[in-house]
Amino acid sequence: MADTSARLLRLLSLLQTPRDWSGPQLAERLGVTTRTIRNDVERLRGLGYPVHATPGAAGGYRLGAGASLPPLLLDDEEAVAVAVGLRTAAGGSVAGIEETSLRALAKLERVLPSRLRHRVGALAGYTVPLSGAGPTVGADLLAAIAGASRDRERLRFDYVGHDGTSGPREAEPHRLVHARGRWYLVAWDVGRADWRTFRADRIRLRTPNGPRFAPREPPEGGFAGHVAKGLEAAVWKYSVRVTVRAPAEVIAARVPPSVTVEPVDEHTCVVIAGSDTPHMLALYLGMLEADFEVTGPPELVEIIRGLAGRYARAVAPPSG
């Protein structure tokens, strides 16, 4: 009986991996016959585990989703990862799941072996959450956005802008990204025909969802990179697009990774940079060691004109 129980646990561990197992493969792994595997699968089904069987050469056994949640079998690292995730969720940026996360964490820690309980306790005792890092988002909203992304359905929603005004939007949702304490939706804005990043806490969904859509190629840099680029640009008070008379690869080697360099042709590129003051932008552009053209913002244009006159006077020959 003990051998059967141990074998069932090993079989369950294999079936929980995201792949199909043929009967001979499972039999070889467990050192039994295929008939024993069939009997063990029936035992697992009797215990409430929904083991699906697909016939054919490409088929096999797979653990599916059932009507109720049967016990899960986790290895040491998985158990620690789940405990840390639950503890993070209890004080995280998803509203409405704090109490549920704590209940699940309490159940998990009760059954953890002492060696794992100490590891989880150490993480809890020597990490300090940063309160107020960002606005919370309802779990129902995140689930609805994720479901629309999975099912490739357009979202209709009202979006609250930085100025507090709200307007209707329609977008094809592709990914949710969590960064700097906030949740962001990366979606193809139908009205603007371009990729846009929306803060999830400013989204007010309308129902029902729109028609289905075909998935698009990710934006340049991927979904996470698209959000990161937008956040880098958003932190600056002043931003500028400058045409530089030099090849993109030459300028890219002279600027930090946070500065975007877009090639125009083999002799010209566009530099997208930002700073808290236009004075710093003017000095920074002068360090590119290439001719450039600036059309705005007006504060930057005036400062560059002033610097040009000052530098010209600094090297002008003395009068008389």
Buried (B, 14 or more C-beta within 10 A) or exposed (E): EEEEEEBBEBBBEBBBEEEBBBBEBBBEEBEBEBEBBBEBBEBBBEEEBBBBEEEEEEEBBBBEEEEEEEEEBBEEEEBBEBBBBBBBBBEBBBBEBBEEBBEBBEEBBEEBEEEBBEBBEEBEEEEEEEEEEBBBBBBEBBEBBBEBBEEBBBBBBEBBEEEEEEEEBBBBBBBBBBBEEBBBBBBBBBEEEEBBBBBBBBBEBBEEBBEEBEEEEBBEEEBBBBBBBBBBBEEBEBBBEBBBBBBBEBBBEBBEEBBBBEBEEEEBBBBBBBBEBBBBBBBBBBEBEBEBEBEEEEBBBEBBEEBEEEEEEEEEEEEE
